[in-house]
Amino acid sequence: MRAARHHLLILCLLTWCMPPAWAQDDVDNSRIPSRPGGQILDQARWFTAEEREAAQNELGQLLSESNIDIYLVTMEKLPPQGVETFTRTLGETWARSPVWCVVFQVPGDPAGFHVEAGGEQMDLKQIDQALKEAIRRARRENSEKDRIMAAWRECSESLRFIHASRLRLHERRVDATHNYYDNLEKEKLRKRTYIAAGVAGFLFLLALIVIITKRIKSKRAIFVFPETSWRIRFQGPHSGGSGIVVNYRRKNLK
């Protein structure tokens, strides 16, 4: 009896410590459908064949030209995870490009369509603001189907602008980085050129001084006087020589 009480107490503690199933994970991955072959998942069978084909052509062209992956999803009932969580999970799971968008609709739902978008290195606040404006414009349409078709077109234009702006900003940053390093390399090359020119000039000047010094030394005059014999001349003291007079004073040229 006491052992049974212990087992019951342990079971109650384990039950109390374990979180409920809904708290473990907001998204049940088993309920997430696989990505469709195209970009339209029409489980509610809401679109006609012509409408699906026309929309798929536009969505495929948008993906190939602008690298923006947009999906249209319709279901017969609301997902148990919640529309926002479910729609965002679809986009993050299905996306094949840096920018994605999912437009979700349950036909007949008073809340209307729901849009989620995101992407790699994208400003979510900027995306949310752009989508609000796009959704506001799309809700002006009369019919439910026209509103969802207008929603993905309006959202695609907003996302295309944001994506293009981000690419231009990235290109400017890359160009600025390249210009910085190019200027840095040019400055280093300029300094090396100045140093090399200075060293070459110093060596040239030193060589010139050495050459001039050697030439000056080689041109020194050597005076050779003839031999003389001592004799008495004009009753004077002993003298001799040939009467050569050497004068080192410069002549004043007038």
VEXPABA-289895 format. One line per field, with one value per residue: residue number from 1; residue in three letters; x, y, z of N, C-alpha, C in turn. Coordinates in nm, 3 decimals. Example, Ala and Ser with C-alpha at 12.3 -4.5 7.8 and 13.67 -1.06 7.14 Angstrom:
// residues 2
i = (1_2)
aa = (Ala_Ser)
nX = (1.319_1.285)
nY = (-0.569_-0.225)
nZ = (0.780_0.708)
caX = (1.230_1.367)
caY = (-0.450_-0.106)
caZ = (0.780_0.714)
cX = (1.320_1.290)
cY = (-0.330_0.003)
cZ = (0.780_0.787)
END
This chain:
// residues 254
i = (1_2_3_4_5_6_7_8_9_10_11_12_13_14_15_16_17_18_19_20_21_22_23_24_25_26_27_28_29_30_31_32_33_34_35_36_37_38_39_40_41_42_43_44_45_46_47_48_49_50_51_52_53_54_55_56_57_58_59_60_61_62_63_64_65_66_67_68_69_70_71_72_73_74_75_76_77_78_79_80_81_82_83_84_85_86_87_88_89_90_91_92_93_94_95_96_97_98_99_100_101_102_103_104_105_106_107_108_109_110_111_112_113_114_115_116_117_118_119_120_121_122_123_124_125_126_127_128_129_130_131_132_133_134_135_136_137_138_139_140_141_142_143_144_145_146_147_148_149_150_151_152_153_154_155_156_157_158_159_160_161_162_163_164_165_166_167_168_169_170_171_172_173_174_175_176_177_178_179_180_181_182_183_184_185_186_187_188_189_190_191_192_193_194_195_196_197_198_199_200_201_202_203_204_205_206_207_208_209_210_211_212_213_214_215_216_217_218_219_220_221_222_223_224_225_226_227_228_229_230_231_232_233_234_235_236_237_238_239_240_241_242_243_244_245_246_247_248_249_250_251_252_253_254)
aa = (Met_Arg_Ala_Ala_Arg_His_His_Leu_Leu_Ile_Leu_Cys_Leu_Leu_Thr_Trp_Cys_Met_Pro_Pro_Ala_Trp_Ala_Gln_Asp_Asp_Val_Asp_Asn_Ser_Arg_Ile_Pro_Ser_Arg_Pro_Gly_Gly_Gln_Ile_Leu_Asp_Gln_Ala_Arg_Trp_Phe_Thr_Ala_Glu_Glu_Arg_Glu_Ala_Ala_Gln_Asn_Glu_Leu_Gly_Gln_Leu_Leu_Ser_Glu_Ser_Asn_Ile_Asp_Ile_Tyr_Leu_Val_Thr_Met_Glu_Lys_Leu_Pro_Pro_Gln_Gly_Val_Glu_Thr_Phe_Thr_Arg_Thr_Leu_Gly_Glu_Thr_Trp_Ala_Arg_Ser_Pro_Val_Trp_Cys_Val_Val_Phe_Gln_Val_Pro_Gly_Asp_Pro_Ala_Gly_Phe_His_Val_Glu_Ala_Gly_Gly_Glu_Gln_Met_Asp_Leu_Lys_Gln_Ile_Asp_Gln_Ala_Leu_Lys_Glu_Ala_Ile_Arg_Arg_Ala_Arg_Arg_Glu_Asn_Ser_Glu_Lys_Asp_Arg_Ile_Met_Ala_Ala_Trp_Arg_Glu_Cys_Ser_Glu_Ser_Leu_Arg_Phe_Ile_His_Ala_Ser_Arg_Leu_Arg_Leu_His_Glu_Arg_Arg_Val_Asp_Ala_Thr_His_Asn_Tyr_Tyr_Asp_Asn_Leu_Glu_Lys_Glu_Lys_Leu_Arg_Lys_Arg_Thr_Tyr_Ile_Ala_Ala_Gly_Val_Ala_Gly_Phe_Leu_Phe_Leu_Leu_Ala_Leu_Ile_Val_Ile_Ile_Thr_Lys_Arg_Ile_Lys_Ser_Lys_Arg_Ala_Ile_Phe_Val_Phe_Pro_Glu_Thr_Ser_Trp_Arg_Ile_Arg_Phe_Gln_Gly_Pro_His_Ser_Gly_Gly_Ser_Gly_Ile_Val_Val_Asn_Tyr_Arg_Arg_Lys_Asn_Leu_Lys)
nX = (0.083_0.192_0.396_0.246_0.140_0.371_0.442_0.220_0.254_0.497_0.415_0.231_0.400_0.565_0.373_0.297_0.538_0.593_0.548_0.244_0.115_0.057_0.227_0.480_0.542_0.454_0.386_0.267_0.444_0.365_0.127_0.186_0.165_0.332_0.553_0.396_0.391_0.395_0.332_0.097_-0.132_-0.419_-0.623_-0.885_-1.007_-1.077_-1.004_-1.044_-0.931_-0.824_-0.775_-0.584_-0.374_-0.312_-0.239_-0.023_0.161_0.226_0.333_0.549_0.706_0.765_0.925_1.145_1.245_1.260_1.339_1.167_0.965_0.642_0.347_0.019_-0.232_-0.503_-0.744_-0.989_-1.066_-0.972_-0.633_-0.515_-0.295_-0.317_-0.370_-0.167_0.076_0.077_0.082_0.325_0.504_0.471_0.584_0.853_0.929_0.883_1.015_1.223_1.392_1.564_1.363_1.033_0.676_0.353_0.018_-0.269_-0.587_-0.909_-1.187_-1.482_-1.434_-1.487_-1.277_-1.118_-0.836_-0.495_-0.165_0.177_0.523_0.876_1.235_1.585_1.811_1.641_1.459_1.226_1.040_1.017_0.914_0.667_0.537_0.519_0.359_0.121_0.024_-0.007_-0.198_-0.411_-0.476_-0.550_-0.783_-0.978_-1.103_-1.396_-1.503_-1.434_-1.244_-1.122_-0.997_-0.798_-0.641_-0.560_-0.415_-0.175_-0.053_-0.023_0.139_0.361_0.465_0.540_0.730_0.913_1.015_1.132_1.321_1.480_1.578_1.729_1.921_2.049_2.152_2.325_2.500_2.610_2.744_2.929_3.071_3.172_3.338_3.522_3.630_3.748_3.952_4.090_4.181_4.339_4.537_4.644_4.748_4.941_5.109_5.184_5.331_5.538_5.652_5.743_5.932_6.110_6.191_6.315_6.527_6.664_6.729_6.898_7.109_7.195_7.283_7.488_7.661_7.723_7.863_8.085_8.201_8.261_8.441_8.651_8.729_8.819_9.036_9.191_9.272_9.464_9.732_10.076_10.379_10.687_11.014_11.308_11.640_11.889_12.206_12.440_12.584_12.789_12.646_12.639_12.787_12.638_12.467_12.479_12.296_12.055_11.890_11.635_11.509_11.231_10.912_10.654_10.321_10.047_9.837_9.519_9.430_9.286_9.012_8.907)
nY = (-0.121_0.122_0.141_0.171_0.423_0.577_0.542_0.664_0.925_0.995_0.980_1.189_1.407_1.399_1.446_1.704_1.845_1.813_2.000_2.106_1.973_2.173_2.373_2.286_2.310_2.546_2.493_2.229_2.013_1.799_1.873_2.055_2.118_1.978_2.151_2.283_2.180_2.402_2.739_2.764_2.648_2.503_2.386_2.423_2.422_2.652_2.822_2.847_2.641_2.802_3.039_2.952_2.881_3.127_3.285_3.133_3.158_3.431_3.441_3.264_3.402_3.628_3.514_3.420_3.654_3.859_3.731_3.674_3.488_3.397_3.265_3.132_3.025_2.827_2.697_2.468_2.505_2.680_2.661_2.461_2.562_2.833_3.117_3.309_3.193_2.953_3.043_3.188_2.980_2.821_2.994_3.016_2.752_2.674_2.860_2.955_3.154_3.467_3.642_3.608_3.539_3.471_3.430_3.371_3.212_3.134_3.045_3.230_3.302_3.547_3.710_3.740_3.744_3.653_3.771_3.694_3.770_3.768_3.730_3.683_3.873_4.093_4.388_4.357_4.533_4.726_4.567_4.487_4.735_4.803_4.592_4.638_4.867_4.761_4.560_4.714_4.852_4.633_4.538_4.699_4.593_4.442_4.169_3.860_3.690_3.860_4.029_3.869_3.809_4.064_4.116_3.961_4.070_4.343_4.314_4.195_4.403_4.583_4.430_4.386_4.644_4.690_4.484_4.549_4.797_4.714_4.560_4.759_4.915_4.730_4.694_4.952_4.960_4.756_4.863_5.093_4.975_4.843_5.067_5.193_5.009_5.005_5.271_5.266_5.083_5.225_5.445_5.320_5.228_5.474_5.581_5.393_5.443_5.706_5.663_5.489_5.660_5.859_5.716_5.638_5.892_5.983_5.796_5.853_6.118_6.077_5.917_6.102_6.294_6.145_6.093_6.353_6.430_6.250_6.330_6.589_6.537_6.398_6.596_6.760_6.992_6.929_7.060_7.079_7.159_7.271_7.132_7.293_7.471_7.584_7.904_8.196_8.507_8.809_8.934_8.855_8.657_8.300_8.152_8.019_7.841_7.879_8.114_8.097_8.206_8.153_8.226_8.230_8.392_8.513_8.674_8.990_9.032_9.273)
nZ = (0.000_0.084_-0.104_-0.335_-0.291_-0.304_-0.573_-0.694_-0.606_-0.731_-0.998_-1.008_-0.960_-1.189_-1.386_-1.320_-1.359_-1.631_-1.928_-2.090_-2.404_-2.592_-2.512_-2.565_-2.832_-3.066_-3.323_-3.504_-3.676_-3.822_-3.930_-4.123_-4.458_-4.746_-4.972_-5.259_-5.609_-5.775_-5.705_-5.580_-5.350_-5.338_-5.151_-5.082_-5.318_-5.462_-5.672_-6.025_-6.302_-6.502_-6.361_-6.174_-6.346_-6.473_-6.250_-6.155_-6.365_-6.347_-6.086_-6.109_-6.297_-6.147_-5.950_-6.098_-6.219_-6.023_-5.794_-5.582_-5.377_-5.380_-5.239_-5.283_-5.075_-4.996_-4.772_-4.635_-4.375_-4.074_-3.957_-3.679_-3.541_-3.550_-3.758_-3.815_-3.714_-3.858_-4.127_-4.137_-4.080_-4.306_-4.501_-4.412_-4.433_-4.696_-4.859_-5.131_-5.202_-5.124_-5.040_-4.931_-4.941_-4.816_-4.891_-4.730_-4.721_-4.609_-4.766_-4.729_-4.468_-4.224_-4.140_-4.357_-4.587_-4.497_-4.456_-4.459_-4.451_-4.522_-4.500_-4.580_-4.396_-4.393_-4.313_-4.079_-3.969_-4.168_-4.370_-4.256_-4.240_-4.511_-4.603_-4.467_-4.594_-4.851_-4.807_-4.718_-4.953_-5.109_-4.989_-5.079_-5.296_-5.446_-5.445_-5.266_-5.382_-5.563_-5.386_-5.264_-5.484_-5.555_-5.328_-5.328_-5.552_-5.486_-5.258_-5.375_-5.529_-5.328_-5.186_-5.388_-5.428_-5.174_-5.169_-5.392_-5.306_-5.087_-5.217_-5.371_-5.165_-5.052_-5.266_-5.282_-5.038_-5.079_-5.296_-5.171_-4.982_-5.150_-5.280_-5.063_-4.989_-5.229_-5.246_-5.021_-5.095_-5.309_-5.172_-5.016_-5.222_-5.329_-5.115_-5.103_-5.349_-5.316_-5.112_-5.244_-5.451_-5.300_-5.182_-5.416_-5.519_-5.314_-5.331_-5.591_-5.561_-5.377_-5.531_-5.729_-5.583_-5.509_-5.761_-5.851_-5.655_-5.702_-5.957_-5.908_-5.746_-5.927_-6.106_-5.991_-5.998_-6.069_-5.999_-6.149_-6.102_-6.268_-6.242_-6.049_-6.028_-5.801_-5.798_-5.816_-5.882_-6.035_-5.829_-5.614_-5.358_-5.343_-5.594_-5.821_-6.086_-6.338_-6.363_-6.339_-6.245_-6.027_-5.979_-5.771_-5.738_-5.835_-6.138_-6.170_-6.358_-6.571)
caX = (0.000_0.282_0.466_0.151_0.132_0.493_0.431_0.121_0.314_0.596_0.341_0.174_0.509_0.605_0.266_0.301_0.660_0.592_0.461_0.139_0.155_0.051_0.337_0.607_0.569_0.338_0.359_0.271_0.503_0.291_0.013_0.235_0.169_0.454_0.549_0.334_0.478_0.405_0.327_-0.043_-0.187_-0.563_-0.694_-1.028_-1.056_-1.145_-0.969_-1.065_-0.806_-0.770_-0.723_-0.460_-0.270_-0.272_-0.167_0.105_0.252_0.275_0.416_0.674_0.784_0.814_1.034_1.263_1.298_1.287_1.386_1.071_0.885_0.511_0.257_-0.123_-0.275_-0.641_-0.782_-1.132_-1.089_-0.857_-0.538_-0.519_-0.184_-0.343_-0.341_-0.038_0.184_0.073_0.123_0.469_0.575_0.472_0.682_0.990_0.957_0.876_1.086_1.339_1.462_1.589_1.240_0.916_0.547_0.244_-0.116_-0.354_-0.731_-1.015_-1.303_-1.596_-1.393_-1.510_-1.151_-1.054_-0.705_-0.386_-0.038_0.303_0.638_1.006_1.349_1.717_1.867_1.539_1.407_1.088_0.954_0.992_0.824_0.532_0.477_0.484_0.248_-0.002_-0.026_-0.051_-0.322_-0.517_-0.520_-0.615_-0.916_-1.076_-1.172_-1.533_-1.524_-1.333_-1.139_-1.047_-0.912_-0.679_-0.556_-0.498_-0.324_-0.040_0.007_0.021_0.253_0.479_0.523_0.608_0.849_1.011_1.080_1.219_1.432_1.568_1.645_1.831_2.030_2.124_2.228_2.435_2.598_2.682_2.837_3.039_3.152_3.245_3.445_3.624_3.698_3.834_4.072_4.166_4.253_4.443_4.647_4.708_4.826_5.061_5.194_5.239_5.435_5.652_5.717_5.816_6.050_6.206_6.247_6.406_6.649_6.735_6.787_7.011_7.220_7.246_7.358_7.612_7.748_7.769_7.966_8.206_8.260_8.320_8.560_8.759_8.778_8.897_9.166_9.272_9.316_9.556_9.853_10.205_10.483_10.823_11.113_11.435_11.752_11.971_12.344_12.474_12.695_12.786_12.595_12.637_12.844_12.535_12.480_12.460_12.160_12.051_11.756_11.613_11.433_11.085_10.836_10.520_10.234_9.919_9.730_9.431_9.430_9.159_8.967_8.826)
caY = (0.000_0.236_0.149_0.227_0.567_0.638_0.544_0.765_1.056_1.019_1.005_1.324_1.503_1.400_1.511_1.847_1.905_1.811_2.103_2.053_1.953_2.298_2.461_2.235_2.359_2.616_2.444_2.084_1.995_1.695_1.937_2.148_2.049_1.989_2.260_2.237_2.180_2.541_2.834_2.773_2.533_2.532_2.273_2.454_2.416_2.781_2.881_2.768_2.601_2.919_3.133_2.896_2.888_3.267_3.329_3.063_3.219_3.558_3.412_3.206_3.510_3.711_3.441_3.412_3.786_3.942_3.644_3.686_3.365_3.424_3.150_3.147_2.905_2.825_2.576_2.462_2.552_2.745_2.565_2.461_2.641_2.974_3.160_3.379_3.096_2.858_3.110_3.217_2.853_2.783_3.075_2.981_2.615_2.661_2.966_2.917_3.277_3.551_3.713_3.522_3.592_3.374_3.487_3.260_3.245_3.033_3.106_3.251_3.348_3.692_3.782_3.762_3.682_3.687_3.778_3.692_3.784_3.776_3.705_3.688_4.006_4.192_4.465_4.312_4.649_4.786_4.476_4.497_4.863_4.796_4.500_4.702_4.954_4.677_4.494_4.817_4.876_4.513_4.519_4.785_4.518_4.407_4.027_3.794_3.637_3.974_4.084_3.786_3.825_4.197_4.116_3.914_4.162_4.461_4.274_4.170_4.532_4.638_4.350_4.411_4.772_4.673_4.397_4.626_4.896_4.645_4.523_4.880_4.952_4.634_4.724_5.073_4.924_4.680_4.958_5.178_4.893_4.825_5.196_5.218_4.927_5.050_5.393_5.227_5.024_5.333_5.524_5.241_5.230_5.608_5.594_5.313_5.514_5.818_5.610_5.440_5.776_5.925_5.635_5.648_6.026_5.990_5.719_5.927_6.233_6.025_5.877_6.225_6.354_6.062_6.114_6.488_6.428_6.179_6.414_6.700_6.483_6.357_6.713_6.842_7.028_6.892_7.150_7.021_7.264_7.218_7.127_7.417_7.460_7.704_7.984_8.339_8.583_8.955_8.960_8.825_8.526_8.185_8.138_7.933_7.825_7.929_8.238_8.073_8.267_8.093_8.317_8.166_8.490_8.526_8.803_9.060_9.057_9.395)
caZ = (0.000_0.091_-0.233_-0.432_-0.267_-0.358_-0.720_-0.730_-0.581_-0.837_-1.122_-0.999_-0.977_-1.329_-1.462_-1.289_-1.414_-1.777_-1.987_-2.179_-2.543_-2.667_-2.472_-2.614_-2.967_-3.120_-3.458_-3.523_-3.809_-3.896_-3.994_-4.225_-4.587_-4.826_-5.070_-5.384_-5.726_-5.818_-5.594_-5.539_-5.280_-5.336_-5.091_-5.079_-5.458_-5.476_-5.800_-6.146_-6.367_-6.573_-6.261_-6.120_-6.448_-6.492_-6.131_-6.148_-6.462_-6.292_-5.969_-6.157_-6.358_-6.037_-5.884_-6.185_-6.252_-5.904_-5.685_-5.473_-5.378_-5.323_-5.244_-5.254_-5.002_-4.950_-4.698_-4.607_-4.238_-4.012_-3.899_-3.532_-3.486_-3.564_-3.895_-3.824_-3.696_-3.969_-4.250_-4.128_-4.089_-4.447_-4.573_-4.372_-4.476_-4.842_-4.933_-5.213_-5.240_-5.006_-5.000_-4.949_-4.896_-4.822_-4.877_-4.684_-4.724_-4.592_-4.830_-4.642_-4.335_-4.213_-4.120_-4.486_-4.611_-4.405_-4.529_-4.385_-4.541_-4.454_-4.587_-4.522_-4.373_-4.427_-4.201_-4.061_-3.947_-4.299_-4.442_-4.197_-4.279_-4.653_-4.621_-4.419_-4.701_-4.962_-4.766_-4.715_-5.091_-5.163_-4.929_-5.147_-5.401_-5.410_-5.413_-5.183_-5.468_-5.616_-5.279_-5.243_-5.602_-5.544_-5.213_-5.362_-5.648_-5.411_-5.173_-5.459_-5.565_-5.210_-5.158_-5.495_-5.399_-5.057_-5.208_-5.480_-5.223_-5.008_-5.307_-5.403_-5.046_-5.040_-5.371_-5.244_-4.932_-5.139_-5.373_-5.077_-4.924_-5.253_-5.300_-4.947_-4.998_-5.346_-5.207_-4.924_-5.171_-5.385_-5.078_-4.983_-5.339_-5.338_-5.013_-5.145_-5.461_-5.258_-5.041_-5.344_-5.520_-5.208_-5.171_-5.543_-5.526_-5.221_-5.389_-5.706_-5.510_-5.318_-5.640_-5.795_-5.497_-5.519_-5.893_-5.855_-5.569_-5.771_-6.068_-5.852_-5.703_-6.043_-6.181_-5.914_-6.074_-6.010_-6.051_-6.151_-6.128_-6.323_-6.148_-6.043_-5.978_-5.725_-5.852_-5.781_-5.996_-6.012_-5.698_-5.512_-5.292_-5.430_-5.650_-5.940_-6.145_-6.474_-6.361_-6.346_-6.137_-6.014_-5.908_-5.746_-5.724_-5.952_-6.204_-6.169_-6.495_-6.582)
cX = (0.086_0.357_0.374_0.138_0.253_0.487_0.332_0.176_0.414_0.524_0.280_0.281_0.552_0.501_0.268_0.422_0.658_0.500_0.355_0.186_0.155_0.166_0.471_0.640_0.443_0.296_0.371_0.320_0.430_0.172_0.056_0.240_0.302_0.439_0.488_0.433_0.497_0.409_0.184_-0.084_-0.335_-0.638_-0.844_-1.092_-1.138_-1.122_-1.008_-0.929_-0.742_-0.709_-0.591_-0.346_-0.220_-0.192_-0.030_0.206_0.311_0.367_0.550_0.764_0.842_0.932_1.160_1.326_1.340_1.336_1.299_0.974_0.753_0.421_0.114_-0.171_-0.421_-0.668_-0.930_-1.164_-0.959_-0.764_-0.540_-0.406_-0.214_-0.297_-0.203_0.079_0.192_0.126_0.274_0.551_0.580_0.579_0.824_1.029_0.967_0.970_1.208_1.422_1.482_1.466_1.121_0.791_0.442_0.113_-0.211_-0.499_-0.813_-1.142_-1.423_-1.561_-1.414_-1.382_-1.080_-0.918_-0.605_-0.255_0.078_0.417_0.765_1.117_1.480_1.766_1.770_1.492_1.258_0.993_0.919_0.896_0.682_0.463_0.433_0.365_0.117_-0.063_-0.078_-0.184_-0.438_-0.568_-0.595_-0.756_-1.021_-1.154_-1.307_-1.546_-1.407_-1.216_-1.056_-0.953_-0.786_-0.585_-0.486_-0.395_-0.185_0.027_0.059_0.143_0.377_0.546_0.598_0.737_0.956_1.087_1.176_1.342_1.531_1.645_1.756_1.950_2.114_2.209_2.347_2.543_2.678_2.783_2.957_3.131_3.235_3.361_3.558_3.702_3.792_3.964_4.156_4.246_4.364_4.563_4.721_4.795_4.953_5.159_5.260_5.351_5.559_5.727_5.800_5.943_6.155_6.271_6.346_6.537_6.731_6.801_6.908_7.132_7.281_7.330_7.491_7.710_7.805_7.879_8.097_8.276_8.329_8.446_8.677_8.816_8.862_9.035_9.255_9.328_9.409_9.686_9.980_10.313_10.619_10.922_11.242_11.545_11.836_12.112_12.381_12.596_12.679_12.744_12.583_12.679_12.745_12.561_12.456_12.316_12.165_11.910_11.746_11.531_11.282_11.019_10.695_10.434_10.094_9.805_9.648_9.441_9.291_9.120_8.875_8.757)
cY = (0.126_0.253_0.208_0.377_0.639_0.649_0.651_0.905_1.092_1.051_1.145_1.430_1.512_1.469_1.661_1.915_1.910_1.919_2.041_2.048_2.083_2.391_2.414_2.294_2.424_2.561_2.293_2.058_1.890_1.753_2.037_2.074_2.070_2.100_2.208_2.242_2.320_2.632_2.857_2.641_2.561_2.412_2.297_2.446_2.541_2.842_2.787_2.733_2.719_3.018_3.082_2.908_3.031_3.317_3.262_3.120_3.350_3.535_3.352_3.310_3.601_3.645_3.443_3.549_3.866_3.863_3.662_3.568_3.390_3.302_3.193_3.017_2.923_2.692_2.584_2.512_2.609_2.641_2.571_2.543_2.789_3.021_3.222_3.282_3.001_2.921_3.140_3.088_2.804_2.861_3.036_2.841_2.603_2.753_2.911_3.037_3.363_3.624_3.622_3.590_3.483_3.448_3.371_3.304_3.120_3.095_3.113_3.299_3.499_3.772_3.810_3.695_3.729_3.678_3.775_3.698_3.795_3.750_3.716_3.833_4.117_4.261_4.432_4.428_4.716_4.699_4.487_4.626_4.861_4.704_4.559_4.791_4.872_4.609_4.593_4.845_4.756_4.495_4.611_4.710_4.468_4.262_3.972_3.745_3.750_4.033_4.001_3.796_3.960_4.199_4.071_4.006_4.288_4.428_4.249_4.301_4.592_4.562_4.369_4.541_4.758_4.591_4.472_4.732_4.832_4.605_4.645_4.924_4.860_4.661_4.850_5.044_4.847_4.772_5.048_5.102_4.873_4.955_5.226_5.139_4.964_5.176_5.362_5.168_5.130_5.419_5.451_5.243_5.366_5.628_5.514_5.380_5.631_5.770_5.563_5.557_5.849_5.850_5.645_5.785_6.041_5.916_5.791_6.046_6.188_5.985_6.000_6.292_6.277_6.084_6.250_6.493_6.360_6.263_6.530_6.651_6.447_6.477_6.804_6.865_6.988_6.978_7.085_7.131_7.201_7.217_7.255_7.386_7.592_7.773_8.128_8.416_8.729_8.990_8.934_8.691_8.415_8.176_8.047_7.925_7.889_8.055_8.220_8.133_8.207_8.184_8.248_8.265_8.503_8.667_8.862_9.094_9.177_9.400)
cZ = (0.000_-0.041_-0.340_-0.416_-0.322_-0.509_-0.766_-0.711_-0.690_-0.968_-1.122_-1.018_-1.122_-1.414_-1.442_-1.352_-1.565_-1.830_-2.074_-2.322_-2.620_-2.631_-2.525_-2.750_-3.021_-3.255_-3.460_-3.665_-3.890_-3.970_-4.101_-4.359_-4.659_-4.928_-5.201_-5.500_-5.782_-5.698_-5.546_-5.473_-5.256_-5.281_-5.084_-5.218_-5.491_-5.614_-5.914_-6.208_-6.438_-6.475_-6.202_-6.221_-6.467_-6.372_-6.121_-6.247_-6.408_-6.173_-6.010_-6.222_-6.251_-5.966_-5.969_-6.211_-6.129_-5.784_-5.560_-5.484_-5.305_-5.345_-5.211_-5.192_-4.961_-4.881_-4.665_-4.467_-4.182_-3.950_-3.747_-3.470_-3.480_-3.702_-3.906_-3.813_-3.814_-4.096_-4.249_-4.138_-4.232_-4.524_-4.539_-4.417_-4.627_-4.918_-5.006_-5.255_-5.115_-4.955_-5.029_-4.895_-4.915_-4.799_-4.850_-4.679_-4.697_-4.652_-4.736_-4.504_-4.325_-4.196_-4.252_-4.496_-4.506_-4.482_-4.429_-4.486_-4.458_-4.554_-4.511_-4.515_-4.417_-4.300_-4.185_-4.036_-4.080_-4.380_-4.388_-4.239_-4.425_-4.676_-4.572_-4.526_-4.818_-4.929_-4.764_-4.856_-5.147_-5.110_-4.991_-5.256_-5.351_-5.364_-5.332_-5.267_-5.529_-5.512_-5.259_-5.364_-5.599_-5.431_-5.254_-5.465_-5.577_-5.324_-5.256_-5.499_-5.447_-5.180_-5.265_-5.470_-5.281_-5.093_-5.296_-5.401_-5.140_-5.095_-5.344_-5.285_-5.028_-5.144_-5.337_-5.133_-4.986_-5.218_-5.280_-5.014_-5.025_-5.276_-5.185_-4.957_-5.120_-5.313_-5.107_-4.995_-5.252_-5.294_-5.038_-5.099_-5.356_-5.237_-5.051_-5.259_-5.410_-5.187_-5.140_-5.418_-5.430_-5.194_-5.299_-5.558_-5.435_-5.277_-5.509_-5.661_-5.449_-5.427_-5.712_-5.713_-5.508_-5.652_-5.901_-5.771_-5.637_-5.886_-6.017_-5.810_-5.821_-6.121_-6.101_-5.994_-5.997_-6.077_-6.036_-6.189_-6.180_-6.217_-6.159_-5.991_-5.913_-5.786_-5.809_-5.904_-5.956_-5.871_-5.587_-5.445_-5.393_-5.476_-5.770_-5.993_-6.280_-6.477_-6.372_-6.224_-6.138_-5.926_-5.895_-5.733_-5.852_-6.009_-6.197_-6.312_-6.494_-6.718)
END
